[in-house]
């Protein structure tokens, strides 16, 4: 698991009572209002983009589908570490994940 990424996610969600950190999907995930939002895995940042936002996310550099075994998870993608090395880029992906929870 990408521990520095996990620590950066923890900092983004610090102080929020609507967020719970849980071990899920082979890493640590952040659940917002009872729904998985994003997390740190061995491959990078796992992000909920929703089924409607998946194709647009996959068209971006360093983004791949989230796979669980042979199955592709339709509403999630994995963003490689180089695409979230900047704190603003990480925050933008987290906002995108939270927006998908509302949409």
C-alpha positions in Angstrom: 0.0 0.0 0.0 1.1 3.5 -0.8 1.6 4.8 2.8 2.6 8.4 1.9 -0.6 8.6 -0.2 -2.6 7.2 2.6 -1.2 9.9 4.9 -2.1 12.6 2.4 -5.6 11.3 2.2 -5.9 11.3 5.9 -4.9 14.9 6.0 -7.5 15.8 3.4 -10.3 14.2 5.4 -9.0 15.2 8.9 -11.7 16.5 11.2 -14.6 15.3 9.1 -17.2 13.4 11.0 -18.8 12.0 7.9 -15.7 10.1 6.9 -14.6 6.7 8.1 -11.3 4.9 7.1 -11.6 1.2 6.6 -9.5 -1.6 5.3 -11.1 -2.5 1.9 -10.1 -3.4 -1.7 -6.6 -4.5 -0.8 -5.7 -1.2 0.8 -7.3 1.5 3.0 -10.5 3.2 1.8 -12.4 6.3 2.9 -16.1 6.0 3.3 -18.1 9.2 3.1 -21.7 9.1 4.5 -21.6 5.3 4.3 -20.4 5.0 0.7 -16.8 4.1 -0.5 -15.3 7.3 -1.9 -11.6 6.7 -2.5 -8.5 5.0 -1.0 -4.9 4.1 -1.2 -3.9 0.8 -2.8 -0.6 -0.7 -3.9 -1.3 0.6 -7.4 -2.1 4.2 -6.4 -5.3 6.1 -5.7 -8.6 4.3 -6.0 -11.3 6.7 -6.9 -15.1 6.4 -7.3 -16.0 8.2 -10.5 -19.4 6.6 -11.0 -20.4 4.6 -14.1 -21.2 7.8 -15.9 -17.8 9.3 -15.2 -15.7 6.2 -15.9 -15.0 6.8 -19.6 -13.9 10.4 -19.1 -11.6 9.4 -16.2 -10.1 6.5 -18.2 -9.3 8.9 -21.0 -6.9 10.8 -18.7 -3.2 10.0 -18.4 -2.2 7.5 -15.8 -5.7 6.2 -15.1 -6.7 2.5 -15.3 -9.8 0.5 -14.5 -10.0 -0.9 -11.0 -9.8 -4.7 -11.2 -10.8 -7.1 -8.5 -9.4 -10.4 -9.8 -10.7 -10.8 -13.3 -13.6 -8.4 -12.8 -13.5 -4.7 -13.6 -15.3 -2.5 -11.1 -17.5 -0.2 -13.2 -17.7 2.8 -10.9 -14.0 3.0 -9.9 -10.6 3.8 -11.4 -7.1 3.7 -10.2 -4.9 6.8 -10.6 -1.2 6.2 -10.7 1.0 7.9 -8.1 2.6 10.2 -10.7 -0.8 11.7 -11.5 -1.4 12.7 -7.8 2.1 13.7 -6.8 0.9 17.3 -6.4 -1.5 18.0 -3.5 -3.8 20.0 -5.8 -4.1 17.1 -8.2 -4.9 14.7 -5.3 -7.5 17.1 -3.9 -9.1 17.4 -7.4 -9.5 13.6 -7.6 -10.9 13.4 -4.1 -13.4 16.2 -5.0 -14.3 14.2 -8.2 -14.9 11.2 -6.0 -17.1 13.1 -3.6 -19.0 14.6 -6.5 -19.7 11.1 -7.9 -21.3 10.3 -4.5 -23.8 13.1 -5.0 -24.5 12.4 -8.7 
